[in-house]
Amino acid sequence: MQERRTLNRRCCYWSMMSPTRPSLRLYSVSFPRCRHGEDLRQLTVCSVDPPGCTDIDDALHCRELDNGNLEVGVHIADVSHFIRPGNALDKEAANRGTTVYLCGKSIDMVPELLSSNLCSLCSNVERLAFSCIWEMNHEAEIIKTRFTKSVINSKASLTYAEAQMRIDDTSKNDDITTSLRGLNKLAKILKRRRIDKGALTLSSLEVRFHMYSETHDPIDLQTKELMETNSMVEEFMLLANISVAQKIYDEFPDCAMLRKHPALPPSNYDILLKAAKSKAVEIHTDSAKALADSLDVAKVDRFPYFNTLLRILTTRCMMQAVYFCSGMDSDFHHYGLASPIYTHFTSPIRRYADIIVHRLLAVAIGADSTYPDLMDKHKQSALANNLNYRHKMSQYAQRASVAFHTQLFFKSRGILNEEGFVLFVRKNAIIVLIPKFGLEGTVFFDTKDKAPPNLVFDEEGPTLKVEQHAFSIFDKVKVTISLDDSNIQHQKIRMALIDPVIPGVSVPAPDVEPQAKKPKLDR
């Protein structure tokens, strides 16, 4: 017997193929007459995402208006149209809180049919969206903002690299490329203005694994390259989040779901200030703007990587941004973005907070009705606490996944020798960053297998004197990298010092670096 349950009358149904194993069948979606809101299918909308992205939750457009101004739109997948308050999907998504991205796979917050198909803003198909549309002049000053439910038809799903090539190719002048160039030009102005107000531009090394198709073992590892188009998308997502935050707070001052980034206590900056002082660089931390300005001018002759290292250290000093209910807190400021108010609106496929924000915004513009839990500040606050917890746990899982795949990557490579920089100094070790792999590792000097050298740790520096050589933050070193699998349950990446050469401490460099072996099939 087949039991059918309607998820959405126009698009899909539950089909009980067996008594215990339901499968969700999808009908093609068509909107001959737009009843969802505004019909924006004629606009040249496109998405720009990382390669391989299937859960496309944002798209953009830019066009010139008759009055000479520009219309810019951010179109976000309307997940809240399908996930209604209190249903089974809603309860499960609220509990999960976020999609967890691991190396080569993800644990979705919502079913794949929604995340990668029905809600995903794929190209050349009609999709429901929630749009934030601005009228701007050519100096990126906002003249008018409006929000609307909409139906869009994305004209292209591009990667960052593909979008960048279109912008740079002077022979291309089609509608999509013209739209991208307009967006890119405005984004640069928005970014400059945001930085002038004190927004921080920090740094962290993210890596991407290339997997062997048959075993899913990592065969290559590289740090992610950022392009202008990364910044272009980021600027309009930030602007949409700020615009929506102000709107929902104006309408619902007691129950808006917002996001804040607390200012740092002065003690958090201690390691950053000491590190900068060791290179005769002065860092001011009186305000976010003072810090941003200091980082912009922080340079050391013949050390081009210094500024990046300093920004990585600054990132480590930061506190975690958190969700909160506006009726339960009075400090709304987002320190890192230098914004008085902020929320998350742009990724409802992978973040439950965005679904709540969509519901609040829909009520604010009269596109949907409210429900009791949405207006209860205590329940909103409890939900925010769970979302903060789930977000933190997802970060831990992602780091563990990267660490595990890094071990797999080095497992077949024997011993490598690479250059790196000292990022932290400890009483018995130095922590080394390898920029090539985005990898951090610890070089211990008091190992059990040999007599410990003479160690003198100066916390004020901070410096660690090993025999006659003193290590400081930012020192350039050369190390060996290998996988220690002596304990099969606790395998770990091990680093040993090659250069500087310290007798009795340093190890000789490997004569030949082995090549990666092709993973064997598990038959």
Secondary structure per residue as TSV (DSSP state, phi and psi in degrees):
chain	resnum	aa	ss	phi	psi
A	1	M	-	360.0	136.2
A	2	Q	-	-98.7	132.3
A	3	E	-	-116.2	123.8
A	4	R	E	-111.2	131.0
A	5	R	E	-120.9	130.9
A	6	T	E	-80.9	121.9
A	7	L	E	-89.8	-42.2
A	8	N	E	-155.2	124.9
A	9	R	T	-56.5	-31.2
A	10	R	T	-84.7	-12.3
A	11	C	T	-132.4	-33.6
A	12	C	E	-155.3	168.4
A	13	Y	E	-150.6	154.5
A	14	W	E	-80.7	129.3
A	15	S	E	-118.5	114.0
A	16	M	E	-80.4	90.4
A	17	M	S	-71.4	-26.7
A	18	S	S	-145.5	163.9
A	19	P	S	-60.8	-23.5
A	20	T	S	-115.2	-7.2
A	21	R	-	-131.4	89.4
A	22	P	E	-76.2	148.6
A	23	S	E	-130.0	145.8
A	24	L	E	-99.7	115.0
A	25	R	E	-94.6	142.0
A	26	L	E	-112.2	129.1
A	27	Y	-	-91.3	154.4
A	28	S	-	-66.2	142.8
A	29	V	-	-96.9	130.3
A	30	S	-	-140.8	137.2
A	31	F	-	-124.7	75.6
A	32	P	S	-63.2	-34.7
A	33	R	S	-125.1	120.3
A	34	C	-	-74.5	113.0
A	35	R	-	-112.0	-2.7
A	36	H	S	-81.4	-22.1
A	37	G	S	157.0	-133.7
A	38	E	E	-81.3	140.5
A	39	D	E	-89.3	105.0
A	40	L	-	-113.8	24.8
A	41	R	T	-68.2	-19.6
A	42	Q	T	-81.5	-13.9
A	43	L	S	-74.1	151.0
A	44	T	-	-85.3	81.0
A	45	V	-	-95.2	140.2
A	46	C	E	-145.0	158.3
A	47	S	E	-111.6	149.6
A	48	V	E	-132.2	117.4
A	49	D	E	-142.8	172.2
A	50	P	-	-65.4	158.3
A	51	P	T	-63.1	140.1
A	52	G	T	83.2	3.7
A	53	C	-	-71.8	128.7
A	54	T	-	-112.1	-25.2
A	55	D	-	-95.1	76.2
A	56	I	-	-82.7	106.7
A	57	D	-	-108.1	3.0
A	58	D	E	-142.7	147.6
A	59	A	E	-145.3	161.7
A	60	L	E	-133.8	156.9
A	61	H	E	-149.7	156.8
A	62	C	E	-146.5	130.5
A	63	R	E	-147.6	155.8
A	64	E	E	-87.3	136.9
A	65	L	-	-91.4	167.0
A	66	D	T	-62.1	-29.6
A	67	N	T	-84.0	5.1
A	68	G	S	93.3	-14.2
A	69	N	-	-78.9	176.4
A	70	L	E	-113.7	142.0
A	71	E	E	-105.6	124.6
A	72	V	E	-121.8	131.6
A	73	G	E	-126.4	136.1
A	74	V	E	-109.4	121.6
A	75	H	E	-114.6	121.2
A	76	I	E	-114.7	138.1
A	77	A	E	-52.4	130.8
A	78	D	-	-88.4	72.0
A	79	V	G	-65.2	-34.6
A	80	S	G	-66.2	-16.2
A	81	H	G	-67.2	-32.5
A	82	F	T	-97.8	-32.3
A	83	I	S	-100.0	101.8
A	84	R	-	-90.2	151.1
A	85	P	T	-56.5	128.3
A	86	G	T	86.7	-7.9
A	87	N	S	-79.5	175.1
A	88	A	H	-60.4	-41.3
A	89	L	H	-61.3	-41.4
A	90	D	H	-64.3	-44.9
A	91	K	H	-64.2	-41.7
A	92	E	H	-67.8	-42.2
A	93	A	H	-63.9	-40.6
A	94	A	H	-63.9	-37.0
A	95	N	H	-70.4	-43.2
A	96	R	H	-69.4	-41.2
A	97	G	-	80.8	-36.2
A	98	T	B	-159.3	156.2
A	99	T	-	-78.8	137.5
A	100	V	E	-102.8	118.5
A	101	Y	E	-97.3	115.2
A	102	L	E	-108.2	173.8
A	103	C	T	-70.1	115.0
A	104	G	T	83.6	-2.5
A	105	K	E	-160.8	170.0
A	106	S	E	-141.5	153.5
A	107	I	E	-105.9	103.7
A	108	D	-	-72.2	147.1
A	109	M	S	-75.2	-36.3
A	110	V	S	-121.5	160.0
A	111	P	-	-55.8	150.0
A	112	E	H	-59.0	-32.1
A	113	L	H	-59.0	-36.8
A	114	L	I	-80.3	-49.4
A	115	S	I	-66.9	-39.1
A	116	S	I	-107.4	-2.5
A	117	N	I	-132.1	-79.4
A	118	L	I	-62.7	-37.8
A	119	C	S	-95.3	-21.5
A	120	S	S	-66.8	130.6
A	121	L	-	-81.7	62.9
A	122	C	-	-68.1	160.5
A	123	S	B	-77.3	148.1
A	124	N	T	63.0	25.8
A	125	V	S	-135.2	150.5
A	126	E	E	-81.7	133.8
A	127	R	E	-137.9	148.5
A	128	L	E	-79.8	139.6
A	129	A	E	-141.5	164.7
A	130	F	E	-118.3	118.2
A	131	S	E	-109.9	137.9
A	132	C	E	-112.5	116.8
A	133	I	E	-123.8	128.0
A	134	W	E	-113.6	148.3
A	135	E	E	-101.7	123.5
A	136	M	E	-126.4	155.0
A	137	N	-	-88.2	-178.5
A	138	H	T	-75.3	-3.4
A	139	E	T	-101.4	17.1
A	140	A	-	63.0	26.1
A	141	E	-	-90.5	129.2
A	142	I	E	-78.5	125.6
A	143	I	E	-96.8	-39.3
A	144	K	E	-152.1	142.6
A	145	T	E	-126.6	137.3
A	146	R	E	-142.8	155.9
A	147	F	E	-124.9	140.7
A	148	T	E	-155.9	143.8
A	149	K	E	-70.1	147.4
A	150	S	E	-152.7	169.1
A	151	V	E	-120.8	127.0
A	152	I	E	-123.4	165.2
A	153	N	E	-137.6	95.9
A	154	S	B	-61.4	133.7
A	155	K	S	-87.9	-15.1
A	156	A	E	-163.6	141.8
A	157	S	E	-111.3	103.0
A	158	L	E	-108.3	152.4
A	159	T	E	-85.7	167.5
A	160	Y	H	-57.8	-41.2
A	161	A	H	-66.5	-41.7
A	162	E	H	-65.2	-41.6
A	163	A	H	-64.4	-39.1
A	164	Q	H	-65.3	-40.1
A	165	M	H	-64.2	-38.3
A	166	R	H	-63.2	-44.2
A	167	I	H	-63.5	-40.9
A	168	D	H	-79.3	-20.6
A	169	D	-	-81.7	104.0
A	170	T	T	-66.8	-16.8
A	171	S	T	-80.0	-13.4
A	172	K	-	-93.6	126.9
A	173	N	-	-140.3	28.8
A	174	D	S	-73.7	174.6
A	175	D	H	-62.3	-40.7
A	176	I	H	-64.2	-46.1
A	177	T	H	-65.2	-41.3
A	178	T	H	-61.6	-41.3
A	179	S	H	-62.6	-44.4
A	180	L	H	-62.9	-41.1
A	181	R	H	-64.8	-40.1
A	182	G	H	-63.2	-43.0
A	183	L	H	-63.3	-43.0
A	184	N	H	-64.9	-40.5
A	185	K	H	-64.1	-44.7
A	186	L	H	-67.5	-38.0
A	187	A	H	-62.0	-38.6
A	188	K	H	-63.2	-39.1
A	189	I	H	-66.7	-44.1
A	190	L	H	-61.5	-41.5
A	191	K	H	-66.3	-43.6
A	192	R	H	-61.2	-41.5
A	193	R	H	-66.9	-38.9
A	194	R	H	-66.5	-41.6
A	195	I	H	-67.0	-37.8
A	196	D	H	-61.2	-28.4
A	197	K	T	-82.0	-8.5
A	198	G	T	114.6	8.0
A	199	A	-	-66.1	142.2
A	200	L	-	-90.3	139.7
A	201	T	-	-111.7	101.4
A	202	L	-	-102.4	-176.3
A	203	S	-	-144.3	143.4
A	204	S	-	-152.4	146.5
A	205	L	-	-90.3	116.2
A	206	E	-	-107.7	142.4
A	207	V	E	-116.0	154.0
A	208	R	E	-124.7	128.6
A	209	F	E	-93.8	138.9
A	210	H	E	-100.6	122.1
A	211	M	E	-97.9	145.9
A	212	Y	-	-73.5	126.1
A	213	S	T	-61.8	-29.2
A	214	E	T	-89.7	-35.4
A	215	T	T	-109.6	-11.5
A	216	H	-	63.3	22.6
A	217	D	-	-80.2	145.5
A	218	P	E	-72.2	130.2
A	219	I	E	-112.8	-13.7
A	220	D	E	-152.8	155.1
A	221	L	E	-141.9	128.3
A	222	Q	E	-145.9	152.3
A	223	T	E	-78.1	145.8
A	224	K	-	-71.5	134.8
A	225	E	-	-95.5	128.9
A	226	L	-	-96.8	136.2
A	227	M	-	-117.8	174.9
A	228	E	H	-58.6	-35.6
A	229	T	H	-68.4	-28.2
A	230	N	H	-59.4	-47.2
A	231	S	H	-66.6	-36.5
A	232	M	H	-59.0	-50.4
A	233	V	H	-64.1	-43.6
A	234	E	H	-58.8	-42.3
A	235	E	H	-62.6	-41.4
A	236	F	H	-77.2	-28.2
A	237	M	H	-67.0	-42.3
A	238	L	H	-61.9	-44.3
A	239	L	H	-64.0	-40.7
A	240	A	H	-64.4	-42.8
A	241	N	H	-62.4	-40.5
A	242	I	H	-68.1	-43.4
A	243	S	H	-62.1	-43.5
A	244	V	H	-68.6	-39.7
A	245	A	H	-57.4	-44.8
A	246	Q	H	-64.9	-39.3
A	247	K	H	-65.3	-48.8
A	248	I	H	-71.2	-30.2
A	249	Y	H	-71.0	-39.2
A	250	D	H	-61.1	-38.5
A	251	E	H	-82.4	-37.3
A	252	F	-	-131.6	74.2
A	253	P	T	-63.4	-18.3
A	254	D	T	-99.9	-14.6
A	255	C	T	-137.6	20.8
A	256	A	-	-73.9	136.3
A	257	M	E	-86.1	108.5
A	258	L	E	-118.5	174.4
A	259	R	E	-134.7	131.9
A	260	K	E	-127.2	158.1
A	261	H	B	-127.9	105.3
A	262	P	-	-65.3	147.1
A	263	A	-	-66.2	151.5
A	264	L	-	-85.0	143.2
A	265	P	-	-67.1	146.5
A	266	P	G	-53.3	-32.8
A	267	S	G	-64.1	-23.8
A	268	N	G	-64.1	-24.6
A	269	Y	G	-86.5	-2.7
A	270	D	H	-54.4	-49.8
A	271	I	H	-66.4	-36.4
A	272	L	H	-64.9	-45.3
A	273	L	H	-65.3	-40.6
A	274	K	H	-65.7	-41.6
A	275	A	H	-63.9	-44.4
A	276	A	H	-64.9	-41.0
A	277	K	H	-62.8	-32.0
A	278	S	H	-64.7	-20.4
A	279	K	T	-110.6	18.1
A	280	A	T	59.7	35.2
A	281	V	-	-110.9	135.1
A	282	E	-	-101.4	129.0
A	283	I	-	-117.7	128.9
A	284	H	-	-103.3	131.9
A	285	T	-	-122.0	21.7
A	286	D	S	-63.7	-33.0
A	287	S	S	-151.7	169.4
A	288	A	H	-62.1	-37.7
A	289	K	H	-67.1	-42.0
A	290	A	H	-61.5	-40.6
A	291	L	H	-66.1	-45.4
A	292	A	H	-61.3	-42.8
A	293	D	H	-64.9	-39.2
A	294	S	H	-64.2	-42.2
A	295	L	H	-65.9	-34.4
A	296	D	H	-63.7	-31.9
A	297	V	H	-103.9	2.1
A	298	A	-	-76.0	109.1
A	299	K	-	-141.8	151.6
A	300	V	-	-130.4	131.0
A	301	D	T	-57.8	137.5
A	302	R	T	58.9	29.5
A	303	F	-	-143.9	70.8
A	304	P	T	-63.1	-24.6
A	305	Y	T	-84.0	-3.3
A	306	F	H	-59.0	-45.6
A	307	N	H	-64.0	-39.1
A	308	T	H	-63.4	-43.6
A	309	L	H	-61.6	-40.0
A	310	L	H	-64.6	-39.9
A	311	R	H	-69.9	-33.7
A	312	I	H	-63.4	-43.2
A	313	L	H	-62.5	-40.0
A	314	T	H	-63.3	-39.4
A	315	T	H	-59.0	-39.7
A	316	R	H	-67.0	-23.3
A	317	C	H	-77.6	-22.6
A	318	M	-	-67.6	150.7
A	319	M	-	-86.6	164.2
A	320	Q	-	-79.2	134.4
A	321	A	-	-71.6	146.8
A	322	V	E	-136.8	154.3
A	323	Y	E	-83.4	150.4
A	324	F	E	-157.5	162.7
A	325	C	E	-95.5	130.6
A	326	S	G	-59.7	-27.5
A	327	G	G	-79.6	-4.9
A	328	M	G	-116.2	7.9
A	329	D	-	-151.7	156.1
A	330	S	S	-116.2	-12.7
A	331	D	-	-99.9	104.7
A	332	F	-	-98.1	-8.6
A	333	H	-	-64.8	138.7
A	334	H	B	-104.2	104.7
A	335	Y	T	-62.6	-48.6
A	336	G	T	-64.8	-34.1
A	337	L	T	-95.3	-4.9
A	338	A	T	53.1	43.0
A	339	S	B	-117.3	136.7
A	340	P	S	-71.1	-18.2
A	341	I	-	-153.7	146.2
A	342	Y	-	-159.0	153.7
A	343	T	-	-151.8	-176.1
A	344	H	-	-116.9	118.6
A	345	F	-	-125.5	-20.7
A	346	T	S	-93.2	-1.7
A	347	S	-	-138.3	61.3
A	348	P	T	-71.2	-16.7
A	349	I	T	-68.6	-32.9
A	350	R	T	-116.8	-3.5
A	351	R	B	-134.9	126.6
A	352	Y	H	-71.0	-29.4
A	353	A	H	-55.7	-38.4
A	354	D	H	-65.9	-33.6
A	355	I	H	-64.4	-43.0
A	356	I	H	-61.9	-42.8
A	357	V	H	-63.6	-39.8
A	358	H	H	-60.1	-42.4
A	359	R	H	-65.5	-41.9
A	360	L	H	-62.6	-44.0
A	361	L	H	-66.8	-38.3
A	362	A	H	-62.5	-40.7
A	363	V	H	-66.4	-39.9
A	364	A	H	-62.6	-33.6
A	365	I	T	-100.3	7.3
A	366	G	T	76.1	21.8
A	367	A	S	-94.1	-8.9
A	368	D	S	-156.5	166.4
A	369	S	-	-98.7	158.2
A	370	T	-	-88.5	178.2
A	371	Y	-	-150.6	158.0
A	372	P	G	-55.3	-45.6
A	373	D	G	-62.3	-30.3
A	374	L	G	-66.9	-29.3
A	375	M	G	-100.5	7.2
A	376	D	-	-98.9	107.6
A	377	K	H	-65.9	-29.3
A	378	H	H	-70.4	-41.7
A	379	K	H	-69.4	-35.9
A	380	Q	H	-64.6	-38.9
A	381	S	H	-66.9	-41.5
A	382	A	H	-63.8	-39.1
A	383	L	H	-63.3	-43.5
A	384	A	H	-59.7	-39.5
A	385	N	H	-63.3	-41.3
A	386	N	H	-66.1	-39.8
A	387	L	H	-64.4	-39.3
A	388	N	H	-62.8	-42.1
A	389	Y	H	-64.5	-46.3
A	390	R	H	-64.5	-38.0
A	391	H	H	-63.4	-42.7
A	392	K	H	-64.1	-42.7
A	393	M	H	-64.5	-36.6
A	394	S	H	-66.2	-35.3
A	395	Q	H	-64.5	-42.5
A	396	Y	H	-61.3	-43.1
A	397	A	H	-63.7	-40.7
A	398	Q	H	-64.6	-43.1
A	399	R	H	-64.0	-40.1
A	400	A	H	-64.5	-38.7
A	401	S	H	-63.9	-43.5
A	402	V	H	-62.5	-43.3
A	403	A	H	-61.9	-42.3
A	404	F	H	-64.2	-46.1
A	405	H	H	-71.2	-27.7
A	406	T	H	-64.9	-40.7
A	407	Q	H	-62.2	-43.8
A	408	L	H	-61.4	-37.7
A	409	F	H	-63.8	-42.6
A	410	F	H	-84.6	-10.5
A	411	K	H	-60.4	-38.1
A	412	S	T	-97.1	11.9
A	413	R	S	-114.3	6.4
A	414	G	-	62.3	-133.8
A	415	I	-	-109.8	125.3
A	416	L	E	-108.7	153.3
A	417	N	E	-119.9	130.2
A	418	E	E	-139.2	155.0
A	419	E	E	-88.3	147.4
A	420	G	E	-154.2	-174.9
A	421	F	E	-129.3	143.4
A	422	V	E	-71.4	122.1
A	423	L	E	-100.3	-35.5
A	424	F	E	-141.5	154.4
A	425	V	E	-119.5	129.4
A	426	R	-	-116.2	179.8
A	427	K	S	-67.8	-29.4
A	428	N	S	-132.2	14.0
A	429	A	E	-161.5	165.7
A	430	I	E	-123.1	142.8
A	431	I	E	-100.5	123.0
A	432	V	E	-112.1	134.7
A	433	L	E	-102.2	127.0
A	434	I	E	-102.9	99.5
A	435	P	T	-57.9	-33.9
A	436	K	T	-59.0	-36.9
A	437	F	T	-110.2	-1.3
A	438	G	T	60.7	33.2
A	439	L	E	-110.5	137.4
A	440	E	E	-112.6	140.7
A	441	G	E	-149.3	165.1
A	442	T	E	-112.9	130.6
A	443	V	E	-101.4	108.4
A	444	F	E	-89.1	143.4
A	445	F	S	-110.3	-5.8
A	446	D	S	-115.9	54.6
A	447	T	-	-70.6	155.2
A	448	K	T	-75.4	-22.7
A	449	D	T	-82.1	-1.9
A	450	K	S	-154.8	163.6
A	451	A	-	-63.0	134.8
A	452	P	-	-68.6	142.9
A	453	P	-	-75.2	174.9
A	454	N	-	-77.5	115.9
A	455	L	E	-114.8	132.9
A	456	V	E	-131.6	114.0
A	457	F	E	-101.3	127.3
A	458	D	E	-111.9	106.9
A	459	E	T	-68.0	-26.1
A	460	E	T	-70.5	-33.4
A	461	G	T	-58.0	-62.0
A	462	P	T	-78.8	142.6
A	463	T	E	-136.9	154.9
A	464	L	E	-128.0	117.0
A	465	K	E	-93.4	118.1
A	466	V	E	-110.5	111.7
A	467	E	T	54.3	-112.8
A	468	Q	T	-104.3	1.9
A	469	H	E	-108.3	132.3
A	470	A	E	-104.4	127.6
A	471	F	E	-98.4	135.2
A	472	S	E	-127.8	164.0
A	473	I	T	-59.9	139.7
A	474	F	T	83.4	-2.4
A	475	D	-	-61.9	141.6
A	476	K	E	-87.9	132.4
A	477	V	E	-136.1	167.2
A	478	K	E	-125.9	132.7
A	479	V	E	-134.4	159.9
A	480	T	E	-91.7	146.7
A	481	I	E	-124.2	127.7
A	482	S	E	-150.4	164.8
A	483	L	E	-98.6	121.2
A	484	D	E	-90.1	104.2
A	485	D	-	-111.5	26.8
A	486	S	S	-62.7	-32.9
A	487	N	S	-110.7	107.2
A	488	I	T	-62.4	-25.6
A	489	Q	T	-86.6	-14.3
A	490	H	S	-134.8	56.6
A	491	Q	-	-68.5	146.2
A	492	K	E	-153.4	156.2
A	493	I	E	-76.6	130.1
A	494	R	E	-116.4	136.1
A	495	M	E	-118.4	145.1
A	496	A	E	-136.2	146.8
A	497	L	E	-76.9	131.1
A	498	I	E	-104.9	-51.7
A	499	D	E	-136.4	131.2
A	500	P	S	-70.9	152.3
A	501	V	-	-81.2	116.6
A	502	I	-	-119.7	113.7
A	503	P	T	-54.3	131.0
A	504	G	T	83.4	-8.0
A	505	V	T	-118.4	-51.2
A	506	S	-	-70.0	157.3
A	507	V	-	-113.7	154.4
A	508	P	-	-70.5	147.8
A	509	A	-	-71.1	143.1
A	510	P	-	-59.2	141.0
A	511	D	S	-65.1	-46.5
A	512	V	S	-132.8	132.2
A	513	E	-	-82.2	121.0
A	514	P	-	-67.7	149.9
A	515	Q	-	-84.8	156.7
A	516	A	-	-65.1	136.5
A	517	K	-	-87.7	145.1
A	518	K	-	-71.0	126.8
A	519	P	-	-58.5	141.5
A	520	K	-	-84.8	145.9
A	521	L	-	-72.1	139.5
A	522	D	-	-90.1	94.3
A	523	R	-	-92.3	360.0
